[in-house]
Amino acid sequence: MTSKLPEGWARATLGEIGRYLNGRGFKKSEWSTSGRPIIRIQNLTGSGSRFNYFEGDLAEEHTARPGDLLISWAATLGVYIWPGPEGAVNQHIFKVESFIDQHFHRYLVEYSLDHLSRNMHGSGMVHITRGRFDKTPVAIPPIAEQRRIVEALDDHLSRLDVAVSGLELSERRERLLADSLVARAVTGRLLVESDGLGSGIELRDKILAERSRRVSRRRATPVPPGAEFPAGIPDHWVVVSVDELTSAIEYGTSTKTGELEQESDVPVLRMGNLQSGSIDVASLKYLPATHEDVHKLLLADGDLLFNRTNSAELVGKSAVYHAALGPMTFASYLIRCQFVSGVEPEWVNLVINSPYGRKYVSAVASQQVGQANVNGKKLAAMPIPLPSTAEQRAILAELGLRRDRSKQLRQLTNQVKDRAVALRRSMLAAALSGKLAPQDSNDEPASVLMERIKVQQVPSKVRRTRSIALQGANKSSTYVKEELPL
């Protein structure tokens, strides 16, 4: 806010312009399948649309009706107009009773939260208490000007919101297209022309002949596919098992790892290092270079790592190690697959991470306490559609080109969204400093409104002898301060 206020404006704090009623904590035993929906933060942010319900009696302060102003004050901070239906306000959400124009109040809180969050250090907003929120300074225009500002902001920001919604729709379509591209790739529907690239059937025969010479007697007879591949493939392809394509399948080291102590220490890849089909080296643990497991389990270029134990959603993710990352080994929750010649490791990785690979993993995973597991035998039996080596490479190259274009589109979309956020911020700043809507000298000064608000907050015994109504503002009631973390 500017240091000098426009004519007719007044200084105040967020705590002075409204009553903030904290939601109710609902026990799991109180959840129901009918009644009022329990409004949680994810229902406000859009990150979750599923509701739990509450059928019991509910205090008015915990009841949200269509049009009520709600503030989420934990984890994700934001301010929202509740669209309905009538619901029960969960803890970590404020129901707001505005002493000023409710829609102006909403914009004021949005701007204030954004300003506070950008001026915090460390972990940010989690350290802002209810007291700090209440004491946040704001500038209040006359009630009539509040409504003119809201009208101007609604006009400008609605068009901005439409543009952002269009960008978000494009992002959702792009994600669907990305999934579709992978599905088309692993079922032979991505390339326009594949004639002359050879046969997967011929490749399988060569692989099995080579495999019989290279693998140990124990694995001389490969495990066949443990399930049918759940989609059609070209006639010149064939479905094989992971085992038929590999010269070795083995578990990683169970030795306790630690932080880097010597420059020669070797990184140990763990399940968290497998992200979105690739290896992420942002967080690593190490073993001494002299450790016997480092020598025995040192990764080679093209080794595929498969996550055998994780949550049900994440078990079975995989990635390919490349020598450019430097010497590395791998932990026991990962399985290494080494392939015979003719097999592109990235092709198998693509299939495993595709919707069809995820379907197989989901079908064979065994559930343990809070974890899912897919052991080496089940991985060995995973069905893999096999085109020729040349066609594997052609499909991977085409998919790479399309992913590069998609990445460029995402980067451009993110840049435009960042600009939209900055534009929204600048519009709010202009509006809340009196630069977006005209001032009118005939408006009742905001100082008069603030005096009425102060009188309204006088304890009830005094207020009964001085019944003073807020003219032109929203319904209000006694304001009670309480110290809560925001």
Sequence and secondary structure as in RCSB ss.txt:
>XXXX:A:sequence
MTSKLPEGWARATLGEIGRYLNGRGFKKSEWSTSGRPIIRIQNLTGSGSRFNYFEGDLAEEHTARPGDLLISWAA
TLGVYIWPGPEGAVNQHIFKVESFIDQHFHRYLVEYSLDHLSRNMHGSGMVHITRGRFDKTPVAIPPIAEQRRIV
EALDDHLSRLDVAVSGLELSERRERLLADSLVARAVTGRLLVESDGLGSGIELRDKILAERSRRVSRRRATPVPP
GAEFPAGIPDHWVVVSVDELTSAIEYGTSTKTGELEQESDVPVLRMGNLQSGSIDVASLKYLPATHEDVHKLLLA
DGDLLFNRTNSAELVGKSAVYHAALGPMTFASYLIRCQFVSGVEPEWVNLVINSPYGRKYVSAVASQQVGQANVN
GKKLAAMPIPLPSTAEQRAILAELGLRRDRSKQLRQLTNQVKDRAVALRRSMLAAALSGKLAPQDSNDEPASVLM
ERIKVQQVPSKVRRTRSIALQGANKSSTYVKEELPL
>XXXX:A:secstr
  SS  TT EEEEGGGSEEEEE B   GGG BSSSEEEE HHHHHSS     EE S   GGGEE TT EEEEESS
SEEEEE  SS EEEBTTEEEEEESS HHHHHHHHHHHHHHHHHT  TTGGGG BHHHHHH EEEE  HHHHHHHH
HHHHHHHHHHHHHHHHHHHHHHHHHHHHHHHHHHHHTT S S  TTS  HHHHHHHHHHHHHHHS GGGSS    
SS  SS   TT EEEEHHHHEEEEEE B S  B   STT EEEE GGGEETTEE  SS EEE TT HHHHHT   
TT EEEE EE TTTTT EEE  GGG S EEBTTEEEEEE TT  HHHHHHHHHSHHHHHHHHHH EEETTEEE  
HHHHHT EEEE  HHHHHHHHHHHHHHHHHHHHHHHHHHHHHHHHHHHHHHHHHHHTTT SS   TTS  HHHHH
HHHHHHTS HHHHHHS    SSS           B 
